[in-house]
Amino acid sequence: MRIRTSSKVVAVCGVVAAIFMGSAADAQNYPVKPVRVITPWPSGGLTDVAGRLVFAKISESMGQQFVIENRAGATGSIGADAVAKAQPDGYTLMVHSASHLSNAYTYPKLPYDTFRDFAPIGLLVAQTGILVIHPSLPVKSIKELVALARARPEQLLYASSGGGSFSHMAFALLNSMTNTKMLHVPYKGGGPATTAVISGEAQMLAGSPAAVLTQLQANRLRALGVTSDTRLKQFPNVPTIAESGVPGYEFRGWVGVFAPAGTPKPIVDRLNAEIKKVLERPDNKLDALEPWYMTPEQLAVRMKSDYEKYGRIFKIIGTKFD
């Protein structure tokens, strides 16, 4: 009996070792065909830009095409659903923002599980918002904006890339901390939201530095503050919202890469290593986007803590979003 049991154990171990060696070999050969990278947002926003810049470099280094596919809608949940249901073979990936987490609160009946159905691969960039306004709005600081919002409740409109998106959450938190009632106007992505503020359709936005830089330089938008707890290197004269009259305010997101759950760990690790190489390259064109590297394990921890933070924000706001 002992001999038979030992033989079974040896056989099982041999099978496991063979599977692992096979996965490792697959990772070494990967990719052998083009890889689809779903970005569940329209083109032009931070998530789309970061994904295109990084995967263009990865295509060069890995010798295979990583094709960006924009599949927008429902604050990224439509594209995320497609990735959750894709084969976990490394040939379907997703570039998504931290809205991936807030969607679990925004849409209580998602067709996938935010944590169980995805394998974290790594981060690309941080998502710090710059609160910008249309120049016609008669304010030049966060303090003046708060005063105007209190004087005109439910009259000032802020744009976002959808319910539960970064800009929506950033302004909802600002409303809750300043006892103001600025109204939310959702759009289908950061690009359309920025365009809406430029045209005057909405009056403000917490946009990504990359999305609003050109418009700030052309004086089509005016910057009032940044959502992080420290000033941005590329905007040293723009104060944080916290130092501009809202002590304790801080809201920062990220853009990360995910695969369907069950994607072989060696492939996940290989992709993470390639991302790290790109983020460390001096010619990656990501300086204005705040490169932010994390291992898959670190991203998993960050997701859990951010998910809990968003839960607290939604509880403070006391609002369910459509």
C-alpha positions, 0 to 999 in steps of 0.5 A: 500500500505504501509503495502504491501510494508513493507511486501515485504521489510521484505520478501526480507530482510528475503531472504537475511538474509537466504542466508547470514546465509546459506553462513556462515553455508557453510563456517563453514562446508567447506570443505566437500570434497577435494579442487583443488588448481591450480598452473599455473606453473611447479613444483619447482619454488617459486609459486609452493613451497609456495603453497605446503608448505602453503596448506599442513598445511591447509590440516592438520588444516581443515581436508580435502585435498587441492590438488596442480595441476600444469597447466603450460603454457603462463606465468600462463594464461592457469591455470588462465583461468581454475580457472576463469571458475570454479564453485565459490564454494570454491573447486577450488583455484589458487596460482599465482604470480604477473605475473597474473597482467603483463599478462594483458599487455603481452597477450592483448586477455586473455580469462578472466578479471584479476580483474573481474573474480577472488576473492582475498583471500590473500598473501603467500610470497613476491617475491624478486629476486636475480640476479644470474649468471653462474660462467663463466661470468667474473663479480663479481658485478652489476656494472661490469655486466652493464659494460660488457652488454654495451660492449657486446650489445645483447650478454648476455642472461637472463632466465625467467619463461616466457614473462612478468614474474618476472625475465623478468620484473626485467631485462627489468627494469634493461635494461631500467635504465642502457641503456643495451641490455641483451637478454631475453630467456623465459622458462616454469617456474622458475625451468627450467629457473634456470636449464638453467642458471646452465647448461650455456644455459643462463647466468643469472636470477632474481630467487627466494631465495628458487629456487637458495639457494642450487645452490649458496651454491654449487657454481653453481651460483654466486649472484650479487644483490637483486631486493628489496630496502633492503637486505634480512635477509638470504643473508645479504652480497648480496647488493641491485641492487640500492646500487650496481650502479643503484640508484632507482632500485626496483622490488618486486612481490608476490605469492597470493591465488585467487578463482573464482569471486562469491565465497562466502565471508565467505569462502574467509574469512575462507581461509584467516584466515587459511592462516594467521594461517599458516604464523604465525606458527613457523614451517611453513618452509617459512622463506627463502620465506619471508612470507607476509600476507594480507587480501582480501581487502588489496590484492585487493588494492595492485593488483591495485597499482602493475597493474598501476606500471607494466603499467608504466614499459611496457610503459618505455620499449616500448615493447610488448611481445609474 
